[in-house]
């Protein structure tokens, strides 16, 4: 996750953009912060998906094979 200071700066730039507009330098800063935020978000989401175990109502593991392979490589859920 992104640092609170950077999230606060993203929000500050959004407010300023709505009210006063941004300089070119601020637009570049905003773009960079947004890219960093998206990268951190995707990384966190990927980690959650890779760690998930899907079980059907009968208790059978129905986790997709692709996810199982990633988990096996990372040693998650100790699959054989």
PDB file of N, CA, C and O in Angstrom:
ATOM      1  N   UNK A   1       0.843  -1.178   0.000  1.00  0.00           N
ATOM      2  CA  UNK A   1       0.000   0.000   0.000  1.00  0.00           C
ATOM      3  C   UNK A   1       0.886   1.237   0.000  1.00  0.00           C
ATOM      4  O   UNK A   1       2.017   1.219   0.486  1.00  0.00           O
ATOM      5  N   UNK A   2       0.356   2.279  -0.541  1.00  0.00           N
ATOM      6  CA  UNK A   2       1.077   3.533  -0.639  1.00  0.00           C
ATOM      7  C   UNK A   2       1.104   4.244   0.720  1.00  0.00           C
ATOM      8  O   UNK A   2       0.181   4.109   1.523  1.00  0.00           O
ATOM      9  N   UNK A   3       2.150   4.980   0.954  1.00  0.00           N
ATOM     10  CA  UNK A   3       2.285   5.728   2.209  1.00  0.00           C
ATOM     11  C   UNK A   3       1.159   6.752   2.330  1.00  0.00           C
ATOM     12  O   UNK A   3       0.686   7.299   1.334  1.00  0.00           O
ATOM     13  N   UNK A   4       0.741   6.998   3.565  1.00  0.00           N
ATOM     14  CA  UNK A   4      -0.345   7.952   3.815  1.00  0.00           C
ATOM     15  C   UNK A   4      -0.004   9.335   3.261  1.00  0.00           C
ATOM     16  O   UNK A   4      -0.877  10.026   2.735  1.00  0.00           O
ATOM     17  N   UNK A   5       1.243   9.734   3.375  1.00  0.00           N
ATOM     18  CA  UNK A   5       1.672  11.044   2.889  1.00  0.00           C
ATOM     19  C   UNK A   5       1.426  11.161   1.379  1.00  0.00           C
ATOM     20  O   UNK A   5       0.992  12.210   0.901  1.00  0.00           O
ATOM     21  N   UNK A   6       1.700  10.097   0.637  1.00  0.00           N
ATOM     22  CA  UNK A   6       1.496  10.134  -0.812  1.00  0.00           C
ATOM     23  C   UNK A   6       0.010  10.118  -1.157  1.00  0.00           C
ATOM     24  O   UNK A   6      -0.419  10.805  -2.084  1.00  0.00           O
ATOM     25  N   UNK A   7      -0.777   9.339  -0.416  1.00  0.00           N
ATOM     26  CA  UNK A   7      -2.226   9.333  -0.643  1.00  0.00           C
ATOM     27  C   UNK A   7      -2.815  10.711  -0.368  1.00  0.00           C
ATOM     28  O   UNK A   7      -3.669  11.190  -1.114  1.00  0.00           O
ATOM     29  N   UNK A   8      -2.353  11.343   0.707  1.00  0.00           N
ATOM     30  CA  UNK A   8      -2.816  12.694   1.024  1.00  0.00           C
ATOM     31  C   UNK A   8      -2.451  13.666  -0.094  1.00  0.00           C
ATOM     32  O   UNK A   8      -3.238  14.550  -0.434  1.00  0.00           O
ATOM     33  N   UNK A   9      -1.267  13.504  -0.660  1.00  0.00           N
ATOM     34  CA  UNK A   9      -0.833  14.396  -1.744  1.00  0.00           C
ATOM     35  C   UNK A   9      -1.682  14.168  -2.996  1.00  0.00           C
ATOM     36  O   UNK A   9      -2.036  15.129  -3.679  1.00  0.00           O
ATOM     37  N   UNK A  10      -2.014  12.916  -3.307  1.00  0.00           N
ATOM     38  CA  UNK A  10      -2.888  12.626  -4.444  1.00  0.00           C
ATOM     39  C   UNK A  10      -4.216  13.360  -4.262  1.00  0.00           C
ATOM     40  O   UNK A  10      -4.701  14.016  -5.184  1.00  0.00           O
ATOM     41  N   UNK A  11      -4.797  13.245  -3.071  1.00  0.00           N
ATOM     42  CA  UNK A  11      -6.077  13.890  -2.798  1.00  0.00           C
ATOM     43  C   UNK A  11      -5.974  15.412  -2.840  1.00  0.00           C
ATOM     44  O   UNK A  11      -6.887  16.094  -3.304  1.00  0.00           O
ATOM     45  N   UNK A  12      -4.866  15.926  -2.354  1.00  0.00           N
ATOM     46  CA  UNK A  12      -4.642  17.373  -2.385  1.00  0.00           C
ATOM     47  C   UNK A  12      -4.587  17.873  -3.830  1.00  0.00           C
ATOM     48  O   UNK A  12      -5.164  18.909  -4.161  1.00  0.00           O
ATOM     49  N   UNK A  13      -3.892  17.130  -4.677  1.00  0.00           N
ATOM     50  CA  UNK A  13      -3.794  17.531  -6.082  1.00  0.00           C
ATOM     51  C   UNK A  13      -5.147  17.445  -6.789  1.00  0.00           C
ATOM     52  O   UNK A  13      -5.448  18.275  -7.647  1.00  0.00           O
ATOM     53  N   UNK A  14      -5.955  16.461  -6.440  1.00  0.00           N
ATOM     54  CA  UNK A  14      -7.296  16.347  -7.036  1.00  0.00           C
ATOM     55  C   UNK A  14      -8.138  17.559  -6.657  1.00  0.00           C
ATOM     56  O   UNK A  14      -8.804  18.149  -7.508  1.00  0.00           O
ATOM     57  N   UNK A  15      -8.106  17.929  -5.381  1.00  0.00           N
ATOM     58  CA  UNK A  15      -8.875  19.100  -4.946  1.00  0.00           C
ATOM     59  C   UNK A  15      -8.399  20.363  -5.649  1.00  0.00           C
ATOM     60  O   UNK A  15      -9.206  21.184  -6.085  1.00  0.00           O
ATOM     61  N   UNK A  16      -7.088  20.512  -5.756  1.00  0.00           N
ATOM     62  CA  UNK A  16      -6.538  21.701  -6.405  1.00  0.00           C
ATOM     63  C   UNK A  16      -6.908  21.724  -7.882  1.00  0.00           C
ATOM     64  O   UNK A  16      -7.206  22.783  -8.436  1.00  0.00           O
ATOM     65  N   UNK A  17      -6.890  20.551  -8.521  1.00  0.00           N
ATOM     66  CA  UNK A  17      -7.238  20.459  -9.940  1.00  0.00           C
ATOM     67  C   UNK A  17      -8.681  20.918 -10.170  1.00  0.00           C
ATOM     68  O   UNK A  17      -8.967  21.622 -11.138  1.00  0.00           O
ATOM     69  N   UNK A  18      -9.577  20.516  -9.281  1.00  0.00           N
ATOM     70  CA  UNK A  18     -10.995  20.893  -9.402  1.00  0.00           C
ATOM     71  C   UNK A  18     -11.213  22.385  -9.196  1.00  0.00           C
ATOM     72  O   UNK A  18     -12.046  22.994  -9.867  1.00  0.00           O
ATOM     73  N   UNK A  19     -10.471  22.968  -8.274  1.00  0.00           N
ATOM     74  CA  UNK A  19     -10.699  24.360  -7.910  1.00  0.00           C
ATOM     75  C   UNK A  19      -9.875  25.354  -8.721  1.00  0.00           C
ATOM     76  O   UNK A  19     -10.415  26.325  -9.250  1.00  0.00           O
ATOM     77  N   UNK A  20      -8.585  25.117  -8.819  1.00  0.00           N
ATOM     78  CA  UNK A  20      -7.682  26.102  -9.403  1.00  0.00           C
ATOM     79  C   UNK A  20      -6.972  25.634 -10.661  1.00  0.00           C
ATOM     80  O   UNK A  20      -6.419  26.449 -11.400  1.00  0.00           O
ATOM     81  N   UNK A  21      -6.981  24.350 -10.909  1.00  0.00           N
ATOM     82  CA  UNK A  21      -6.187  23.807 -12.006  1.00  0.00           C
ATOM     83  C   UNK A  21      -4.777  23.508 -11.531  1.00  0.00           C
ATOM     84  O   UNK A  21      -4.344  23.973 -10.477  1.00  0.00           O
ATOM     85  N   UNK A  22      -4.069  22.718 -12.337  1.00  0.00           N
ATOM     86  CA  UNK A  22      -2.714  22.316 -11.966  1.00  0.00           C
ATOM     87  C   UNK A  22      -1.706  22.851 -12.970  1.00  0.00           C
ATOM     88  O   UNK A  22      -1.999  23.011 -14.155  1.00  0.00           O
ATOM     89  N   UNK A  23      -0.511  23.122 -12.463  1.00  0.00           N
ATOM     90  CA  UNK A  23       0.591  23.492 -13.352  1.00  0.00           C
ATOM     91  C   UNK A  23       1.078  22.211 -14.033  1.00  0.00           C
ATOM     92  O   UNK A  23       0.701  21.112 -13.626  1.00  0.00           O
ATOM     93  N   UNK A  24       1.890  22.344 -15.038  1.00  0.00           N
ATOM     94  CA  UNK A  24       2.438  21.172 -15.738  1.00  0.00           C
ATOM     95  C   UNK A  24       3.246  20.299 -14.780  1.00  0.00           C
ATOM     96  O   UNK A  24       3.189  19.071 -14.854  1.00  0.00           O
ATOM     97  N   UNK A  25       3.990  20.930 -13.892  1.00  0.00           N
ATOM     98  CA  UNK A  25       4.794  20.190 -12.908  1.00  0.00           C
ATOM     99  C   UNK A  25       3.884  19.377 -11.980  1.00  0.00           C
ATOM    100  O   UNK A  25       4.175  18.222 -11.668  1.00  0.00           O
ATOM    101  N   UNK A  26       2.792  19.986 -11.550  1.00  0.00           N
ATOM    102  CA  UNK A  26       1.856  19.288 -10.673  1.00  0.00           C
ATOM    103  C   UNK A  26       1.136  18.151 -11.407  1.00  0.00           C
ATOM    104  O   UNK A  26       0.849  17.107 -10.820  1.00  0.00           O
ATOM    105  N   UNK A  27       0.850  18.361 -12.685  1.00  0.00           N
ATOM    106  CA  UNK A  27       0.228  17.297 -13.480  1.00  0.00           C
ATOM    107  C   UNK A  27       1.151  16.092 -13.597  1.00  0.00           C
ATOM    108  O   UNK A  27       0.698  14.950 -13.520  1.00  0.00           O
ATOM    109  N   UNK A  28       2.430  16.340 -13.781  1.00  0.00           N
ATOM    110  CA  UNK A  28       3.403  15.251 -13.858  1.00  0.00           C
ATOM    111  C   UNK A  28       3.530  14.536 -12.512  1.00  0.00           C
ATOM    112  O   UNK A  28       3.622  13.310 -12.456  1.00  0.00           O
ATOM    113  N   UNK A  29       3.532  15.316 -11.436  1.00  0.00           N
ATOM    114  CA  UNK A  29       3.589  14.726 -10.095  1.00  0.00           C
ATOM    115  C   UNK A  29       2.353  13.851  -9.867  1.00  0.00           C
ATOM    116  O   UNK A  29       2.464  12.733  -9.363  1.00  0.00           O
ATOM    117  N   UNK A  30       1.183  14.361 -10.236  1.00  0.00           N
ATOM    118  CA  UNK A  30      -0.067  13.626 -10.073  1.00  0.00           C
ATOM    119  C   UNK A  30      -0.045  12.324 -10.876  1.00  0.00           C
ATOM    120  O   UNK A  30      -0.464  11.275 -10.387  1.00  0.00           O
ATOM    121  N   UNK A  31       0.439  12.405 -12.091  1.00  0.00           N
ATOM    122  CA  UNK A  31       0.515  11.218 -12.947  1.00  0.00           C
ATOM    123  C   UNK A  31       1.429  10.161 -12.319  1.00  0.00           C
ATOM    124  O   UNK A  31       1.085   8.980 -12.281  1.00  0.00           O
ATOM    125  N   UNK A  32       2.589  10.591 -11.830  1.00  0.00           N
ATOM    126  CA  UNK A  32       3.530   9.668 -11.204  1.00  0.00           C
ATOM    127  C   UNK A  32       2.962   9.027  -9.947  1.00  0.00           C
ATOM    128  O   UNK A  32       3.137   7.829  -9.723  1.00  0.00           O
ATOM    129  N   UNK A  33       2.278   9.826  -9.122  1.00  0.00           N
ATOM    130  CA  UNK A  33       1.676   9.297  -7.898  1.00  0.00           C
ATOM    131  C   UNK A  33       0.560   8.309  -8.214  1.00  0.00           C
ATOM    132  O   UNK A  33       0.424   7.283  -7.549  1.00  0.00           O
ATOM    133  N   UNK A  34      -0.234   8.622  -9.227  1.00  0.00           N
ATOM    134  CA  UNK A  34      -1.313   7.710  -9.617  1.00  0.00           C
ATOM    135  C   UNK A  34      -0.752   6.388 -10.130  1.00  0.00           C
ATOM    136  O   UNK A  34      -1.275   5.322  -9.804  1.00  0.00           O
ATOM    137  N   UNK A  35       0.306   6.454 -10.927  1.00  0.00           N
ATOM    138  CA  UNK A  35       0.931   5.226 -11.432  1.00  0.00           C
ATOM    139  C   UNK A  35       1.485   4.378 -10.285  1.00  0.00           C
ATOM    140  O   UNK A  35       1.363   3.153 -10.288  1.00  0.00           O
ATOM    141  N   UNK A  36       2.089   5.046  -9.315  1.00  0.00           N
ATOM    142  CA  UNK A  36       2.624   4.343  -8.149  1.00  0.00           C
ATOM    143  C   UNK A  36       1.498   3.696  -7.340  1.00  0.00           C
ATOM    144  O   UNK A  36       1.635   2.572  -6.858  1.00  0.00           O
ATOM    145  N   UNK A  37       0.377   4.423  -7.196  1.00  0.00           N
ATOM    146  CA  UNK A  37      -0.781   3.898  -6.475  1.00  0.00           C
ATOM    147  C   UNK A  37      -1.342   2.657  -7.185  1.00  0.00           C
ATOM    148  O   UNK A  37      -1.623   1.647  -6.540  1.00  0.00           O
ATOM    149  N   UNK A  38      -1.501   2.736  -8.492  1.00  0.00           N
ATOM    150  CA  UNK A  38      -2.041   1.609  -9.266  1.00  0.00           C
ATOM    151  C   UNK A  38      -1.119   0.399  -9.168  1.00  0.00           C
ATOM    152  O   UNK A  38      -1.588  -0.731  -9.030  1.00  0.00           O
ATOM    153  N   UNK A  39       0.179   0.629  -9.240  1.00  0.00           N
ATOM    154  CA  UNK A  39       1.148  -0.462  -9.126  1.00  0.00           C
ATOM    155  C   UNK A  39       1.029  -1.145  -7.763  1.00  0.00           C
ATOM    156  O   UNK A  39       1.032  -2.374  -7.686  1.00  0.00           O
ATOM    157  N   UNK A  40       0.926  -0.367  -6.698  1.00  0.00           N
ATOM    158  CA  UNK A  40       0.796  -0.923  -5.348  1.00  0.00           C
ATOM    159  C   UNK A  40      -0.530  -1.671  -5.196  1.00  0.00           C
ATOM    160  O   UNK A  40      -0.581  -2.734  -4.576  1.00  0.00           O
ATOM    161  N   UNK A  41      -1.597  -1.114  -5.762  1.00  0.00           N
ATOM    162  CA  UNK A  41      -2.907  -1.763  -5.693  1.00  0.00           C
ATOM    163  C   UNK A  41      -2.881  -3.107  -6.406  1.00  0.00           C
ATOM    164  O   UNK A  41      -3.354  -4.107  -5.867  1.00  0.00           O
ATOM    165  N   UNK A  42      -2.338  -3.133  -7.600  1.00  0.00           N
ATOM    166  CA  UNK A  42      -2.282  -4.377  -8.372  1.00  0.00           C
ATOM    167  C   UNK A  42      -1.435  -5.437  -7.670  1.00  0.00           C
ATOM    168  O   UNK A  42      -1.773  -6.620  -7.678  1.00  0.00           O
ATOM    169  N   UNK A  43      -0.352  -5.007  -7.076  1.00  0.00           N
ATOM    170  CA  UNK A  43       0.512  -5.944  -6.356  1.00  0.00           C
ATOM    171  C   UNK A  43      -0.231  -6.568  -5.175  1.00  0.00           C
ATOM    172  O   UNK A  43      -0.158  -7.777  -4.957  1.00  0.00           O
ATOM    173  N   UNK A  44      -0.934  -5.749  -4.428  1.00  0.00           N
ATOM    174  CA  UNK A  44      -1.703  -6.253  -3.296  1.00  0.00           C
ATOM    175  C   UNK A  44      -2.810  -7.190  -3.736  1.00  0.00           C
ATOM    176  O   UNK A  44      -3.047  -8.220  -3.104  1.00  0.00           O
ATOM    177  N   UNK A  45      -3.488  -6.839  -4.817  1.00  0.00           N
ATOM    178  CA  UNK A  45      -4.567  -7.686  -5.335  1.00  0.00           C
ATOM    179  C   UNK A  45      -4.013  -9.018  -5.825  1.00  0.00           C
ATOM    180  O   UNK A  45      -4.606 -10.071  -5.592  1.00  0.00           O
ATOM    181  N   UNK A  46      -2.884  -8.963  -6.499  1.00  0.00           N
ATOM    182  CA  UNK A  46      -2.259 -10.195  -6.996  1.00  0.00           C
ATOM    183  C   UNK A  46      -1.900 -11.121  -5.834  1.00  0.00           C
ATOM    184  O   UNK A  46      -2.136 -12.328  -5.898  1.00  0.00           O
ATOM    185  N   UNK A  47      -1.331 -10.553  -4.779  1.00  0.00           N
ATOM    186  CA  UNK A  47      -0.973 -11.362  -3.611  1.00  0.00           C
ATOM    187  C   UNK A  47      -2.202 -12.011  -2.989  1.00  0.00           C
ATOM    188  O   UNK A  47      -2.145 -13.166  -2.568  1.00  0.00           O
ATOM    189  N   UNK A  48      -3.303 -11.284  -2.928  1.00  0.00           N
ATOM    190  CA  UNK A  48      -4.529 -11.858  -2.371  1.00  0.00           C
ATOM    191  C   UNK A  48      -5.058 -12.987  -3.246  1.00  0.00           C
ATOM    192  O   UNK A  48      -5.441 -14.040  -2.735  1.00  0.00           O
ATOM    193  N   UNK A  49      -5.082 -12.779  -4.546  1.00  0.00           N
ATOM    194  CA  UNK A  49      -5.592 -13.800  -5.461  1.00  0.00           C
ATOM    195  C   UNK A  49      -4.704 -15.035  -5.425  1.00  0.00           C
ATOM    196  O   UNK A  49      -5.203 -16.160  -5.429  1.00  0.00           O
ATOM    197  N   UNK A  50      -3.410 -14.834  -5.392  1.00  0.00           N
ATOM    198  CA  UNK A  50      -2.485 -15.969  -5.379  1.00  0.00           C
ATOM    199  C   UNK A  50      -2.575 -16.765  -4.081  1.00  0.00           C
ATOM    200  O   UNK A  50      -2.181 -17.930  -4.048  1.00  0.00           O
ATOM    201  N   UNK A  51      -3.080 -16.163  -3.023  1.00  0.00           N
ATOM    202  CA  UNK A  51      -3.173 -16.853  -1.748  1.00  0.00           C
ATOM    203  C   UNK A  51      -4.535 -17.463  -1.469  1.00  0.00           C
ATOM    204  O   UNK A  51      -4.752 -18.047  -0.407  1.00  0.00           O
ATOM    205  N   UNK A  52      -5.452 -17.331  -2.413  1.00  0.00           N
ATOM    206  CA  UNK A  52      -6.823 -17.782  -2.183  1.00  0.00           C
ATOM    207  C   UNK A  52      -6.970 -19.286  -2.396  1.00  0.00           C
ATOM    208  O   UNK A  52      -6.280 -19.878  -3.226  1.00  0.00           O
ATOM    209  N   UNK A  53      -7.859 -19.880  -1.652  1.00  0.00           N
ATOM    210  CA  UNK A  53      -8.201 -21.289  -1.838  1.00  0.00           C
ATOM    211  C   UNK A  53      -9.713 -21.337  -2.033  1.00  0.00           C
ATOM    212  O   UNK A  53     -10.461 -20.871  -1.173  1.00  0.00           O
ATOM    213  N   UNK A  54     -10.173 -21.896  -3.157  1.00  0.00           N
ATOM    214  CA  UNK A  54     -11.598 -21.953  -3.475  1.00  0.00           C
ATOM    215  C   UNK A  54     -12.116 -23.339  -3.148  1.00  0.00           C
ATOM    216  O   UNK A  54     -11.569 -24.346  -3.597  1.00  0.00           O
ATOM    217  N   UNK A  55     -13.186 -23.376  -2.354  1.00  0.00           N
ATOM    218  CA  UNK A  55     -13.775 -24.650  -1.922  1.00  0.00           C
ATOM    219  C   UNK A  55     -15.258 -24.642  -2.297  1.00  0.00           C
ATOM    220  O   UNK A  55     -15.964 -23.666  -2.043  1.00  0.00           O
ATOM    221  N   UNK A  56     -15.723 -25.740  -2.903  1.00  0.00           N
ATOM    222  CA  UNK A  56     -17.139 -25.843  -3.262  1.00  0.00           C
ATOM    223  C   UNK A  56     -17.967 -26.234  -2.038  1.00  0.00           C
ATOM    224  O   UNK A  56     -17.404 -26.540  -0.988  1.00  0.00           O
ATOM    225  N   UNK A  57     -19.296 -26.227  -2.160  1.00  0.00           N
ATOM    226  CA  UNK A  57     -20.151 -26.547  -1.005  1.00  0.00           C
ATOM    227  C   UNK A  57     -19.905 -27.928  -0.400  1.00  0.00           C
ATOM    228  O   UNK A  57     -20.224 -28.150   0.768  1.00  0.00           O
ATOM    229  N   UNK A  58     -19.342 -28.861  -1.174  1.00  0.00           N
ATOM    230  CA  UNK A  58     -19.054 -30.203  -0.663  1.00  0.00           C
ATOM    231  C   UNK A  58     -17.691 -30.289   0.019  1.00  0.00           C
ATOM    232  O   UNK A  58     -17.312 -31.347   0.521  1.00  0.00           O
ATOM    233  N   UNK A  59     -16.960 -29.187   0.039  1.00  0.00           N
ATOM    234  CA  UNK A  59     -15.659 -29.174   0.690  1.00  0.00           C
ATOM    235  C   UNK A  59     -14.497 -29.539  -0.212  1.00  0.00           C
ATOM    236  O   UNK A  59     -13.377 -29.718   0.266  1.00  0.00           O
ATOM    237  N   UNK A  60     -14.746 -29.651  -1.514  1.00  0.00           N
ATOM    238  CA  UNK A  60     -13.692 -29.984  -2.475  1.00  0.00           C
ATOM    239  C   UNK A  60     -12.936 -28.725  -2.893  1.00  0.00           C
ATOM    240  O   UNK A  60     -13.537 -27.677  -3.130  1.00  0.00           O
ATOM    241  N   UNK A  61     -11.632 -28.840  -2.977  1.00  0.00           N
ATOM    242  CA  UNK A  61     -10.790 -27.733  -3.435  1.00  0.00           C
ATOM    243  C   UNK A  61     -10.977 -27.580  -4.937  1.00  0.00           C
ATOM    244  O   UNK A  61     -10.632 -28.481  -5.701  1.00  0.00           O
ATOM    245  N   UNK A  62     -11.521 -26.446  -5.365  1.00  0.00           N
ATOM    246  CA  UNK A  62     -11.746 -26.186  -6.789  1.00  0.00           C
ATOM    247  C   UNK A  62     -10.955 -24.954  -7.250  1.00  0.00           C
ATOM    248  O   UNK A  62     -11.346 -24.260  -8.189  1.00  0.00           O
ATOM    249  N   UNK A  63      -9.853 -24.707  -6.573  1.00  0.00           N
ATOM    250  CA  UNK A  63      -8.982 -23.593  -6.943  1.00  0.00           C
ATOM    251  C   UNK A  63      -8.487 -23.808  -8.372  1.00  0.00           C
ATOM    252  O   UNK A  63      -8.073 -24.916  -8.713  1.00  0.00           O
ATOM    253  N   UNK A  64      -8.520 -22.758  -9.225  1.00  0.00           N
ATOM    254  CA  UNK A  64      -8.033 -22.910 -10.600  1.00  0.00           C
ATOM    255  C   UNK A  64      -6.591 -23.415 -10.633  1.00  0.00           C
ATOM    256  O   UNK A  64      -5.769 -23.049  -9.792  1.00  0.00           O
ATOM    257  N   UNK A  65      -6.303 -24.263 -11.622  1.00  0.00           N
ATOM    258  CA  UNK A  65      -4.971 -24.867 -11.739  1.00  0.00           C
ATOM    259  C   UNK A  65      -3.858 -23.829 -11.821  1.00  0.00           C
ATOM    260  O   UNK A  65      -2.786 -24.015 -11.245  1.00  0.00           O
ATOM    261  N   UNK A  66      -4.111 -22.747 -12.532  1.00  0.00           N
ATOM    262  CA  UNK A  66      -3.089 -21.706 -12.672  1.00  0.00           C
ATOM    263  C   UNK A  66      -2.716 -21.134 -11.297  1.00  0.00           C
ATOM    264  O   UNK A  66      -1.541 -20.904 -11.010  1.00  0.00           O
ATOM    265  N   UNK A  67      -3.717 -20.910 -10.464  1.00  0.00           N
ATOM    266  CA  UNK A  67      -3.468 -20.386  -9.119  1.00  0.00           C
ATOM    267  C   UNK A  67      -2.759 -21.439  -8.275  1.00  0.00           C
ATOM    268  O   UNK A  67      -1.864 -21.107  -7.497  1.00  0.00           O
ATOM    269  N   UNK A  68      -3.147 -22.704  -8.420  1.00  0.00           N
ATOM    270  CA  UNK A  68      -2.492 -23.778  -7.669  1.00  0.00           C
ATOM    271  C   UNK A  68      -1.004 -23.855  -8.008  1.00  0.00           C
ATOM    272  O   UNK A  68      -0.171 -24.053  -7.123  1.00  0.00           O
ATOM    273  N   UNK A  69      -0.671 -23.699  -9.294  1.00  0.00           N
ATOM    274  CA  UNK A  69       0.742 -23.737  -9.705  1.00  0.00           C
ATOM    275  C   UNK A  69       1.532 -22.594  -9.075  1.00  0.00           C
ATOM    276  O   UNK A  69       2.651 -22.795  -8.603  1.00  0.00           O
ATOM    277  N   UNK A  70       0.957 -21.411  -9.069  1.00  0.00           N
ATOM    278  CA  UNK A  70       1.625 -20.258  -8.450  1.00  0.00           C
ATOM    279  C   UNK A  70       1.820 -20.517  -6.962  1.00  0.00           C
ATOM    280  O   UNK A  70       2.883 -20.233  -6.410  1.00  0.00           O
ATOM    281  N   UNK A  71       0.787 -21.059  -6.313  1.00  0.00           N
ATOM    282  CA  UNK A  71       0.871 -21.350  -4.886  1.00  0.00           C
ATOM    283  C   UNK A  71       1.929 -22.411  -4.612  1.00  0.00           C
ATOM    284  O   UNK A  71       2.657 -22.328  -3.623  1.00  0.00           O
ATOM    285  N   UNK A  72       2.012 -23.398  -5.482  1.00  0.00           N
ATOM    286  CA  UNK A  72       3.015 -24.451  -5.314  1.00  0.00           C
ATOM    287  C   UNK A  72       4.422 -23.861  -5.403  1.00  0.00           C
ATOM    288  O   UNK A  72       5.299 -24.200  -4.608  1.00  0.00           O
ATOM    289  N   UNK A  73       4.627 -22.974  -6.381  1.00  0.00           N
ATOM    290  CA  UNK A  73       5.928 -22.327  -6.551  1.00  0.00           C
ATOM    291  C   UNK A  73       6.299 -21.495  -5.326  1.00  0.00           C
ATOM    292  O   UNK A  73       7.467 -21.428  -4.942  1.00  0.00           O
ATOM    293  N   UNK A  74       5.299 -20.863  -4.719  1.00  0.00           N
ATOM    294  CA  UNK A  74       5.542 -19.991  -3.572  1.00  0.00           C
ATOM    295  C   UNK A  74       5.445 -20.721  -2.237  1.00  0.00           C
ATOM    296  O   UNK A  74       5.719 -20.137  -1.189  1.00  0.00           O
ATOM    297  N   UNK A  75       5.058 -21.996  -2.269  1.00  0.00           N
ATOM    298  CA  UNK A  75       4.928 -22.767  -1.032  1.00  0.00           C
ATOM    299  C   UNK A  75       3.719 -22.391  -0.200  1.00  0.00           C
ATOM    300  O   UNK A  75       3.734 -22.521   1.024  1.00  0.00           O
ATOM    301  N   UNK A  76       2.666 -21.923  -0.866  1.00  0.00           N
ATOM    302  CA  UNK A  76       1.439 -21.526  -0.164  1.00  0.00           C
ATOM    303  C   UNK A  76       0.498 -22.735  -0.110  1.00  0.00           C
ATOM    304  O   UNK A  76       0.378 -23.468  -1.092  1.00  0.00           O
ATOM    305  N   UNK A  77      -0.157 -22.942   1.006  1.00  0.00           N
ATOM    306  CA  UNK A  77      -1.130 -24.020   1.230  1.00  0.00           C
ATOM    307  C   UNK A  77      -0.514 -25.413   1.151  1.00  0.00           C
ATOM    308  O   UNK A  77      -1.247 -26.401   1.187  1.00  0.00           O
ATOM    309  N   UNK A  78       0.804 -25.522   1.044  1.00  0.00           N
ATOM    310  CA  UNK A  78       1.507 -26.816   1.044  1.00  0.00           C
ATOM    311  C   UNK A  78       0.837 -27.867   0.167  1.00  0.00           C
ATOM    312  O   UNK A  78       0.451 -28.930   0.652  1.00  0.00           O
ATOM    313  N   UNK A  79       0.704 -27.582  -1.075  1.00  0.00           N
ATOM    314  CA  UNK A  79       0.079 -28.514  -2.016  1.00  0.00           C
ATOM    315  C   UNK A  79       1.094 -29.572  -2.437  1.00  0.00           C
ATOM    316  O   UNK A  79       2.291 -29.298  -2.519  1.00  0.00           O
ATOM    317  N   UNK A  80       0.610 -30.773  -2.702  1.00  0.00           N
ATOM    318  CA  UNK A  80       1.491 -31.870  -3.183  1.00  0.00           C
ATOM    319  C   UNK A  80       1.524 -31.914  -4.680  1.00  0.00           C
ATOM    320  O   UNK A  80       2.205 -32.761  -5.258  1.00  0.00           O
TER     321      UNK A  80
END
